[in-house]
Amino acid sequence: MPLIETRARVDADLAAGRVPVARQRLRGLVSSFPNDLTLRRRLAETYRLYGEPAEAGRWMYLEQDRDAAETSAFEARYGTAPKRMRALAWRGPESLAPSVFARQQLEAVRTACSDAMGHPVDWDTGPADRKTESKSNAFTDFLAGAGCLMVVLAFLAIWVNGLVALFN
């Protein structure tokens, strides 16, 4: 669906009080057009209707006239630079940002993320190393592997039991 048509549907949804539908449409638009700050602003406005300051702050993070409380809520929810970088969902270099402030914000987040990761990152690949996110990955991986092994062993036991029963 074209951008203009979807924006018109968002307006109609908001006018009819269908805020969740409008929010979903806007999320889809921001996903398709991640560098459009007007779409991000509209999405932030819908989150304000829900009373979600962290999400409003997330989508207004690149705007100079953003609300300080919303920005703080966003930064608290996405506490590390890699989490913030993923949450902002920007694509392409900072030079695509339409304002100097947005470029500075994007550069600051990317630089902080690169420092946290220990290697350069960019907006298209993002932070790939999730070890900074969760220290329980090795344990979780072990549990998943053990669970799969148990399922395979149970299947083999049932199969062998059936084979033995067949020949008795």
C-alpha positions in Angstrom: 0.0 0.0 0.0 1.5 3.4 -0.9 2.7 5.8 1.8 0.0 8.5 1.1 -2.8 5.9 1.2 -1.6 4.4 4.4 -1.3 7.8 6.0 -4.8 8.6 5.0 -5.9 5.3 6.7 -4.0 6.2 9.8 -5.8 9.6 9.9 -9.2 7.8 9.4 -8.4 5.3 12.2 -7.4 8.0 14.6 -10.5 10.0 13.8 -12.7 6.9 14.4 -10.9 6.2 17.7 -9.2 3.1 16.4 -5.8 4.0 18.1 -4.4 0.4 18.1 -5.0 0.0 14.4 -3.5 3.4 13.7 -0.5 2.5 15.8 0.1 -0.8 13.9 -0.2 1.0 10.6 2.3 3.6 11.7 4.7 0.9 13.0 4.6 -0.7 9.6 5.2 2.6 7.9 8.2 3.4 10.2 9.5 -0.1 9.5 9.2 0.6 5.7 10.5 4.2 5.9 12.8 4.2 9.0 14.4 7.5 8.0 11.1 9.5 7.9 11.1 11.7 11.0 7.5 12.8 10.4 6.3 9.2 10.6 8.3 8.7 13.8 6.7 11.8 15.3 3.2 10.5 14.5 4.0 7.2 16.1 5.2 9.0 19.2 1.9 10.9 19.3 0.0 7.6 19.2 2.1 6.2 22.1 1.3 9.3 24.1 -2.4 8.5 23.7 -1.6 5.2 25.4 0.4 6.9 28.1 3.6 5.2 27.0 6.4 7.7 27.6 9.2 5.3 26.9 7.9 4.4 23.5 7.0 8.1 22.8 10.6 9.0 23.7 11.9 6.2 21.5 10.2 7.6 18.4 10.9 11.2 19.3 14.6 10.6 20.2 15.9 12.2 17.0 13.8 15.4 17.4 15.2 18.5 19.0 11.8 19.4 20.6 11.5 16.1 22.3 10.2 15.8 25.9 12.9 15.3 28.4 10.8 12.9 30.6 10.0 10.8 27.6 13.7 10.7 26.6 14.7 9.7 30.1 12.0 6.9 30.1 13.3 5.6 26.7 16.9 5.7 27.9 15.9 3.9 31.1 13.9 1.1 29.3 16.7 0.6 26.7 19.6 0.9 29.2 22.5 0.1 27.0 23.8 1.6 23.8 23.2 -1.6 21.8 19.6 -1.8 23.0 19.1 1.8 22.1 20.6 1.3 18.7 18.3 -1.6 17.9 15.3 0.2 19.3 15.8 3.3 17.1 15.7 1.0 14.0 17.5 3.5 11.8 18.8 2.3 8.4 21.7 3.8 6.5 24.3 6.3 7.5 23.6 9.2 9.7 24.0 11.5 6.8 20.4 10.5 5.7 19.0 12.2 8.7 17.1 15.4 7.7 18.4 17.5 10.6 21.7 18.2 12.3 20.3 17.3 15.7 19.2 13.9 14.4 22.6 13.2 12.8 24.3 14.1 16.1 22.0 11.8 18.1 22.5 8.9 15.7 26.2 9.4 15.7 26.3 9.5 19.5 24.3 6.3 19.8 26.4 4.5 17.2 29.6 5.6 18.7 28.5 4.5 22.2 27.4 1.2 20.8 30.8 0.7 19.0 32.5 1.5 22.3 30.3 -1.0 24.2 30.8 -3.7 21.6 34.5 -3.2 21.2 34.3 -3.0 17.4 32.8 -0.6 14.9 29.1 -1.0 14.2 26.8 0.6 11.6 23.1 1.1 11.3 22.5 -1.5 8.7 24.1 -4.4 10.5 23.6 -3.1 14.0 25.1 -4.7 17.1 25.3 -8.4 16.3 26.9 -9.6 19.6 24.1 -10.1 22.1 26.5 -11.2 24.9 26.2 -7.6 26.3 22.4 -8.1 26.5 22.2 -11.4 28.4 24.8 -13.2 30.5 22.6 -16.3 30.7 22.9 -17.2 27.0 25.3 -20.2 27.7 23.0 -21.6 30.3 19.9 -21.1 28.2 21.7 -22.7 25.2 22.6 -25.7 27.5 19.1 -26.1 28.7 17.7 -26.0 25.1 20.2 -28.6 24.0 19.5 -30.8 27.0 15.8 -30.6 26.3 16.3 -31.6 22.6 18.5 -34.5 23.7 15.8 -35.7 26.2 13.1 -35.6 23.4 15.4 -37.6 21.1 16.1 -40.2 23.8 12.4 -40.5 24.7 11.6 -41.1 21.0 14.3 -43.7 20.7 13.1 -45.5 23.9 9.6 -45.7 22.6 10.8 -46.9 19.2 13.0 -49.6 20.8 10.1 -50.6 23.2 7.8 -51.0 20.2 10.4 -53.0 18.3 10.9 -55.4 21.2 7.1 -55.8 21.6 6.8 -56.6 17.9 9.1 -59.6 18.2 7.8 -61.0 21.5 
